[in-house]
Amino acid sequence: MPRTIAITTVFNEERTVISVLNDIANYADAVIVVKDGSQDSSREKIERWKEARDNIYFISMRENRGQSQALKRAYALIKYLLEKRKLSPEDLVVELDSDGQHDPNYIRALCGRKLGNPSVDIVLARRDFSFYPRYKVWGNRLLTLIASLLSGKRYEDVESNYRVMEAQLYLPLLDYFLGHRYSGAFETGIITGLLGYTTDNSLVVKTPCYRAGARAFDALHVLACGLLAWTRVKLKTRNNDLDSLTSRTLAEWTDGHR
């Protein structure tokens, strides 16, 4: 059976991070935690938490660069661990937030659906928007529609960012993924669709809470990044800085071990 590797990013989540990490660790064989330049006590809490645990990879970014850049660091570490044969290509990687919006108890259901349907490359959770304001729901629907049109794949909630896919699929994704602020989920939906990956976006998950963050301007930024991602894949314009990205990631991973 493949192992389950969880990725979660942290920015000033001192109130929730340990509770979420404990829940994640119940379902994952290894956890990649990326601290995105937090200014609160998140780092100290994570350092203490991981002391008694194995298979915790802690990347500590010195500056806040946004969730998508934090995810890009995690993707680079996945690539490195695959190259070093610390991960198997078929290992399942789950991405979820550390702010309490993604319930880790769904990890088993997401992985089970992926394992139960080999023809599906990605299982992307579809959020229950009961706690979300109306403008947020309509904004998500608009971005989901645009991502579906650009990728040629049908999505129900492209911005969910609660997904599971095999580790090996991150290598082609990383070739095109830029990652600016909140663009990560939108970019990933477009890139993976254009690369021919199939996505099951039908599993509805309860969202325990709503955390405000993105603004209307951020939605325009996400849209621009998605259009750029579409263009780059169509023109086969791959990232040429992956070596330097890996070097920065490994340096921040080492720093996170101190």
Secondary structure as GFF3:
##gff-version 3
##sequence-region A 1 258
A	DSSP	beta_strand	4	10	.	.	.	ID=ss1
A	DSSP	alpha_helix	17	25	.	.	.	ID=ss2
A	DSSP	beta_strand	30	36	.	.	.	ID=ss3
A	DSSP	alpha_helix	42	51	.	.	.	ID=ss4
A	DSSP	beta_strand	56	61	.	.	.	ID=ss5
A	DSSP	alpha_helix	67	83	.	.	.	ID=ss6
A	DSSP	beta_strand	92	95	.	.	.	ID=ss7
A	DSSP	three_ten_helix	104	106	.	.	.	ID=ss8
A	DSSP	alpha_helix	107	116	.	.	.	ID=ss9
A	DSSP	beta_strand	122	124	.	.	.	ID=ss10
A	DSSP	beta_strand	126	127	.	.	.	ID=ss11
A	DSSP	alpha_helix	134	151	.	.	.	ID=ss12
A	DSSP	beta_strand	163	166	.	.	.	ID=ss13
A	DSSP	three_ten_helix	167	169	.	.	.	ID=ss14
A	DSSP	alpha_helix	170	176	.	.	.	ID=ss15
A	DSSP	alpha_helix	184	194	.	.	.	ID=ss16
A	DSSP	beta_strand	199	200	.	.	.	ID=ss17
A	DSSP	beta_strand	204	205	.	.	.	ID=ss18
A	DSSP	alpha_helix	216	234	.	.	.	ID=ss19
A	DSSP	alpha_helix	242	256	.	.	.	ID=ss20
###
